[in-house]
């Protein structure tokens, strides 16, 4: 991984994970779309001092967030290496650049809350408590993976960690999360359902149906749109008549917020407010997390040269969420450059050990092929309003 020398020292930053495309596409010839707010309503966000940004979080938690950010970056880089030498097959969507979104938002939850997401999911699984070894073994398609090697990159699952999976169908996870949120309310549980999706899923009908039902029934559902601007290779402004996704909540009389997806503490703050509303019975929240991926849509997608320029990507890297957070902790005397580098070495070691664990894990037994396909329900079915648990 490359490092950038700043007045705070060397801060890890993402490397390109694939070669530049040989032929430039029609990036500059995009049709005119809806007007963009280049500051994406930052002016409307509260002006917080460094101490206010820390939100009273204790030093241990602040350091843990830093550790989680570094682990996410180094783990994904290790996954990219493994994919390049064919140890990981199929689709593989990396989270490099977007770490602040899931890490900030999941830190605002309790361990008994639920998380569900789409297929860019490795970091979400790690953040909910799935071990790096189990995540990497799943990427390798091995028996010790969190889905027994049968899910791969896009379909991880961990019931014991209340991680209800990555889902490959665009927008398909949203009504599933709605059902979990309904279950929480029906059983009168003090829990929250947090579901993630990319901005390209917002134009799916299931998104709107789910928001309407969640708002109508005041369900404890937090919908987080990870808006990295590009649905595969299509810029958001070319696919939507409304640029500001958070405004879509107004159609359903639903609370909404914009989170700075490059600032882990802003994501924590915005999500924590949504979690408190949900627990208080005040219904769902739509959060638009404005972020940027420093890598391609998947490992088969070039970083730049087709639908965005190299200059665009390099400019975005100046807003690296890891650098932003590390500089804040250094300014507040919470984590020195030396401690940061020691932490970085530790997560490199953890990522290497995860890869070693995956390498040594056996292939799934062929007998597993038809296991866990159907639920063990009563053959005659059942009613869900009969009080049974």
N, C-alpha and C positions, 0 to 999 in steps of 0.2 A: 504494500500500500504506500502511496506517496505521502509525503509530509510537507506542510507549508510552514516556513519560518515566519513567525509573527513576533510582536513585542512581548507576547505571552509565552513564546517558545514554540515548539513543534506540535502542531495539532493534526491528528490523523485526518486525511481526506480521501475521498473515493478515487479509485483509478478507473479508467475506461476498461470495460470487460470484453470488448470486441473491437475489431478493426473498423476504420471508417469505411462506409460504403463507397464503392468505386464510382458510382454515378449519383450525382445530386438529383433530388426529386423536385417537386414543384412547390417547395417551401415558401418561396417568395411570391408565388402567384395565387395564394389562397383567396377565395372570394371574400368580400367584405362580410363580416359577421356582426353580431351585436356589440355595442360599445363596451370596452373593457374599462374597469376601474383599475389603473395600474397600481394604486396603493391598496386595492381591495379592502376598502373601508377601514384601513388602519387608523385613519383619523378619528373614527368613532370608537376605537378601543380605548380603554382607560389608560391614562398616562401614569405608569407605575414607577416608583423608585426601585432601585435594586433590592432593597429590603422588602418592599411590597411584592416584588416579583417572586421572592422566596416563600411568601405566603405562610410564614411561621413554621415551615417544615424543618424538622430537626436535621442535624448534620449527617447522621447515619442515613436518613432517607435521601438526602441530596446526593450523597456519595453513591448510594445504591442506584439512583437514577443514572448517574454518570457511568457506572459499571455496566448497567443494562444497555445503555446506548453504545458503548464500545463493544460489548459482546455481540450485539446485533450486527454491527458493521463488520467485525472480524469473522463472525460465523458466516455471513453471506458471502464474504470474499472467499472463504474456504470452500463454500458450496460452488462458487463459480470455478474455482480450480478443479474441483472434482468433476464438474460437468465437462470441462474442457478435455479431460482425459477419459471421458465416457464411463465414469463410475456412477454418474447420475444420468438417467435417460428420460425421455419424454419432455414435457414442458417444465420449465423452471423459471419462475418469476421472482426476481430479487427485489429487496426492499431498501437498497442503498440510497440514502438521501431522505427517506421518509421516516427514519427511526423515531423522530420526536412525536409522531402522531400516536402510534400504538402504545409507546412507552409512557408518554404523558397521560393518555386517556385511561390505560389499564391501571396505572398507579392510583387513579381516583376511585377505583373499585375496591370492594372487599373480596376476600378469597371465595366466598360463597356466591358471588354474582356470576352471571354467565357472559361468555364472549363467543361470538360467531363472526365469520368473515368470508371473504371471497377467496380467490386462489393465490394471491400474493400474501402468504400466510405464515411463513417460517418464524418471523419475529413475534407475531401474535401468540403462536404456540409457546415459544420460549418465555414470553412475558407472563403467561398464565401459569407457568410452572412445569411445563413439559421439559425434561432434561435435554441438554444439547445432544447427548448421545442418542436419545430416542428420536429426536427430530432428524438428526443426520442419518441414522439408520433407516428412517422412513424414506428420506430422499434417495438412499441407496437401494430401496426396495427390499430391505432385509427383515427377518423375522422379529428382531428386537426393536423395530420401529414402533411408534406410538399407534399406528394402524396396522401393525403386524406385517408391514411391507406391502400391503395391498392398496394403499392410498396414494403413496408417492407425494410429490411436492404440493399437489393441489387439494389433497383430501386427508389431512391430518385430523385426529380426533383424540380427546382425552376426557372421558367422563369424570375421572377422579379430580381433575383440575377445572371442571365446569367449562371446558373448552369444547364447544359443540361444532367445531370443524371448519375447515375451508371448503368452499363449494365452487365447482367449476362452471356452473350454469350462470350466465350473467344475470344478476338480480334474483336468482333462485333462492338465495339465503334469506331474503328480506321477509317473505311471508312465513318462513320457518321460524325466524326470530320473533315475529308477531305472535305465533302460536305459543312460544315459550313465555313471552310476556303475559299472554292471556292466562297461561297456567299459573304464573306467579300471583296474579290478582285473584284467580278463582280459588286458590289454596290459601290466600291471605298470607303470603310469605313476604318477608322484609328483604326482598332481593331486587336486582335490576338486570335487565337484558341489554347488552351492548352489541350492536351489529355494525360491521364495516362493509363498505362497498366503494367501488371506483365511480368517478363521475359519469362514465359512460352508461352505468346501470340506471341512472336517474331517469332516462327516457323510457325505461321499461314500464309497462302497465302495472306490474306487481309492486313497484315502488309506490305508486300513487294509491293503489288500493290499500296497501299496508299502512301508509301514513294516515289515510282517512279512518280506517278502523281503529288504529292505535289512539288517535285523537278522540274519536267518538266514545271509546270505552275508557279513556284516560289510563292507558296501560303504561307500565314502567319500562318503556322502550327508548333507548338512546341510539339514534341512527347517525352514524359518522360517515360522511362522504369524504373519502381521501382523494381530493381533487388535485391530481398532478398535471392537469391540463390536457393530457393526451390519452385518449382511449385508443390503445395500440398506437397507431400513427396519425390519428385524426384529432386536430386541435378542437377543444371544447367549443370555441366560438363558431366553428364550422358545423356543429351538430346540434346546437341548442339556440332557440330564439331568446332565451334568458341567460345572461352570463352568470349572475349571482345566484348560485344554487340555494343558498340559505333562504332566499325569498320564496321558494316553493312551499315552505311551511305555512305561509300566510293563507294559502288556499284551504287549509284544514284547521285554521285557528289553533295552530300548534306553535309552541315556543321554538325559537331558532337562535343560532349563534354562529359566528365565524371564528375559527381558531387558527392561529398562526402555526401551520404545520411544520415550520422550521424552528419553532421555539417550544421545547418540551414543557416548560413551565406554563406557557400560555395554554397549551393543550390540557395540562393538568387543571388549570384554573377554570377554563370553560367547561370541561367535562365534570368537574366536581360540582359546579352549580347545577348542571343537568341531573346529576345523580341525586343531589339533595331534593330537587323538585320531584323526581320520580319516587323517591322513598316517602315523600310527604303526600303522595297520592295526587299530585298535580299534573300527571300525564307525561307524554313523551316529549323529546326534544330532537330537532334536526340540527346537527353540527356540520358545517362545511369546513373541513380542514384543508387549507390551501398549502400545498406542499409541492415537491418536485423530485422526480427520480433522476438520479445521476447516471443510471444505466438504461439499457433498452427495456422495452416492454417485457420481453423475455430474453433468454440467452441466445435466441436465434435472431434477435432484432439488433441492428447496429445502434450504437450510442448516439451517433449524429451523422449528418450527411444526407439523410432522406427527408425527414419531416421537421427537423430542427438543426440549426447550425452548430458547429463546434463552439463558436463564440457564445451562443446562448447557454450551452451546457457549462462552459467554463465560468461564465458570469454567475450562473446559479450556484456553482460550487463555492463562491465567495460567501454565500449565505448558508454554509454547512451547519446543520443543527448541532453537531458535535463540537465544532469550534465555538459557536455562539455560547453554548452552555459551559464549556470548559473555561472560556474567558471570564464569564460571570463568576464562577466558583473561585477562580484565581483572584479576581478583584476583591471578592469578599473574604479572602484568606481561608477558604473552606477546603481547597484542594490545590496543592502546589504543582508546578510543572513536573517535578521529580515524582510525586505521588501519582500524577496522571500517567506518566510513562510506565511506572511500575504496574498500575492497573491495566494498562494496555498490554503489557507483557503477559499478565495473568490471563486475560481473555484470549490472547493468541494461543496460550498453552491449552486452555479449555477447548478451543475450537479444534486444535490438532488432536487432542484426546478424543473428541467426538468423532472425528474422521477415522481414527484408529479403531474406535469401538465399532463403527459402522463396517469397516473393512473386515473385522473379525466375526461379525454377526452372520449367522447362517442364512441361506436362502429360505424363503417360506416353504413349508412342506406342501406338496401338491394336494394333500388331503384338506388343507385349509381353504381351497378354492371355493367350496360351497358352504363354508362356515360363516355365521354372522350375516347371512343374507336376509333372513326373515325374522321378525320378532316372534317370541313365544306367547302369542295371544290366545285366548279361548277360541276354540274352533268356531263357535257360533257368534263370535264378536261380543261387544259389550257397549254399554251406554256410558258416556263420560260425565253424565250428570247424576249418576247413581251413588255418589259419595265414596266410591272405592278409590283407594290410593295405589 
